[in-house]
Amino acid sequence: MRRNDARLAKKYAQAFLVVFGDKLPVDFRQQLEDYRNFWSSNQVFVACLGMGHVLEADKKLALDTYVFKTSERRSFWLPLVTLLSNNGRMPFFGNVVIILQQLYEEKTKIVTGSFESYPLLSEDQQKNMREFFYKKTGYTITGPCRENAMLIAGIRMQGAFFLWERSIKKRMNALRRLI
């Protein structure tokens, strides 16, 4: 996405939060994650939204059918979709959602991410690592903890907008770059 398009998508996301920030549904975080995953895994669908010869009504119908799926979600997101549609900016929807997720995480100080370690940490160790991450960043990390043997005695926390890792693998890679 071009820089001007990214700025414009951010403006739409900020405006959406200003208008609907106090009316966000309980599952808003999950909705953002669902839409972000859908957008990244369905590039043909995204490309079709950008085609000028596809009617805006058909684009809205496609979003209703394949993305929103429930009337509650549809009614909540309809003002944004209508605004984007009326201004010929339907392809921005995915980027607006990505920026919305970032702004929402900044606002709530809760980030969705993956948490990997080798060997797999106990519940108490996971809790301690989450507390450590909170003290370092001021953010609470949510998400499952998985085992990743590639880390070689390490821990990795990764989200859409951050990466933190301490492992022997990382140190070996740093040494390799020095040599």
C-alpha positions in Angstrom: 0.0 0.0 0.0 1.3 3.4 -0.9 2.1 5.9 1.9 -0.8 8.2 1.2 -3.2 5.3 1.1 -1.8 4.1 4.5 -2.4 7.5 5.9 -5.9 7.6 4.6 -6.7 4.2 6.0 -5.4 5.3 9.4 -7.7 8.4 9.2 -10.7 6.1 8.6 -9.6 3.8 11.5 -9.2 6.7 13.9 -12.5 8.2 12.9 -14.2 4.9 13.3 -12.9 4.6 16.9 -13.9 8.2 17.7 -17.4 7.6 16.6 -17.9 4.0 17.8 -15.3 3.7 20.5 -17.8 3.6 23.3 -20.1 1.1 21.5 -17.5 -1.6 20.7 -19.0 -5.1 21.0 -17.6 -7.5 23.6 -16.0 -9.7 20.9 -14.4 -6.7 19.0 -10.9 -8.0 19.5 -11.9 -11.4 18.0 -13.7 -9.7 15.1 -10.6 -7.7 14.3 -8.5 -10.9 14.4 -11.0 -12.8 12.2 -11.1 -10.1 9.6 -7.4 -9.6 9.6 -6.8 -13.3 9.0 -9.5 -13.4 6.3 -8.0 -10.5 4.5 -4.5 -11.9 4.5 -5.6 -15.3 3.3 -8.0 -14.2 0.6 -6.1 -12.0 -1.7 -8.3 -12.8 -4.7 -11.3 -11.5 -2.8 -9.4 -8.4 -1.8 -8.4 -7.8 -5.4 -12.0 -8.1 -6.6 -13.0 -5.3 -4.1 -10.4 -3.1 -5.9 -11.9 -3.6 -9.3 -13.7 -0.6 -10.7 -16.1 -2.5 -12.8 -17.6 -4.4 -9.9 -20.6 -2.6 -8.5 -20.3 -1.2 -5.0 -23.5 -3.0 -4.1 -21.9 -6.3 -5.1 -18.9 -5.6 -3.0 -21.1 -4.9 0.0 -23.0 -8.2 -0.7 -19.7 -10.1 -0.9 -18.5 -8.6 2.4 -21.9 -9.5 4.0 -21.8 -13.0 2.8 -18.1 -14.0 3.2 -16.8 -11.7 5.9 -19.4 -10.5 8.4 -21.7 -13.6 8.4 -23.9 -12.5 11.3 -26.5 -9.7 11.4 -24.9 -8.2 14.6 -21.5 -7.9 13.0 -23.0 -6.6 9.8 -25.0 -3.9 11.6 -21.9 -2.8 13.6 -19.6 -2.6 10.6 -22.1 -1.3 8.0 -21.4 2.4 8.6 -17.7 1.9 7.9 -18.4 -0.3 4.8 -20.9 2.3 3.5 -18.5 5.2 4.0 -15.7 3.3 2.2 -18.0 2.2 -0.5 -19.5 5.7 -1.1 -15.9 7.1 -1.5 -14.7 4.3 -3.7 -12.3 3.0 -1.0 -13.5 -0.6 -0.5 -10.0 -2.0 -1.0 -9.0 -0.1 2.1 -11.2 -2.2 4.4 -8.5 -4.7 5.2 -5.9 -2.1 6.0 -8.4 -0.1 8.1 -9.0 -3.3 10.1 -5.3 -3.9 10.6 -4.8 -0.3 11.8 -7.9 -0.6 14.0 -6.4 -3.6 15.7 -3.2 -1.7 16.3 -5.1 1.4 17.7 -7.4 -0.8 19.8 -4.4 -2.7 21.3 -2.7 0.6 22.1 -5.9 1.8 23.8 -6.5 -1.3 25.8 -2.9 -2.2 26.4 -3.6 -5.8 25.5 -1.9 -7.4 22.5 -2.7 -10.6 20.7 0.3 -12.6 20.0 2.1 -16.0 19.9 4.2 -17.1 22.8 6.8 -19.8 22.0 9.4 -21.5 24.1 11.6 -24.5 24.3 11.1 -26.4 26.4 7.5 -25.7 26.9 7.0 -23.5 30.0 4.8 -24.5 32.9 1.7 -22.4 33.7 3.6 -20.5 36.5 6.6 -19.8 34.1 4.2 -18.6 31.4 2.5 -16.3 34.0 6.0 -15.0 35.0 6.9 -14.3 31.4 3.7 -12.5 30.7 4.3 -10.3 33.8 7.9 -9.7 32.6 6.5 -8.6 29.2 4.0 -6.3 31.0 6.7 -4.7 33.1 8.9 -4.2 30.0 6.2 -2.8 27.7 3.2 -1.9 29.7 1.1 -4.3 27.5 -0.5 -7.6 28.5 0.0 -10.3 25.9 -2.7 -12.8 25.2 -2.4 -15.9 23.1 -1.4 -19.6 23.4 2.0 -20.8 24.5 3.5 -23.3 22.1 6.7 -25.4 22.0 9.2 -24.4 19.3 12.4 -26.6 19.3 14.0 -24.2 16.8 14.5 -21.6 19.6 17.1 -23.8 21.4 16.5 -23.0 25.0 14.7 -19.8 24.5 11.5 -17.7 24.6 9.8 -15.7 21.8 6.8 -13.4 22.0 5.5 -12.1 18.8 2.4 -10.1 17.7 1.4 -8.2 14.7 3.4 -5.2 15.8 6.2 -6.5 18.0 8.8 -9.2 18.4 10.8 -10.1 21.6 13.1 -13.1 21.7 15.8 -14.4 23.9 17.3 -17.7 22.8 20.6 -19.4 22.0 19.6 -19.4 18.4 19.3 -15.6 18.3 22.8 -15.3 19.9 24.3 -17.8 17.5 22.8 -15.8 14.6 24.3 -12.6 16.0 27.7 -14.2 16.3 27.4 -15.5 12.8 26.8 -12.0 11.5 29.9 -10.7 13.4 32.2 -13.3 11.9 
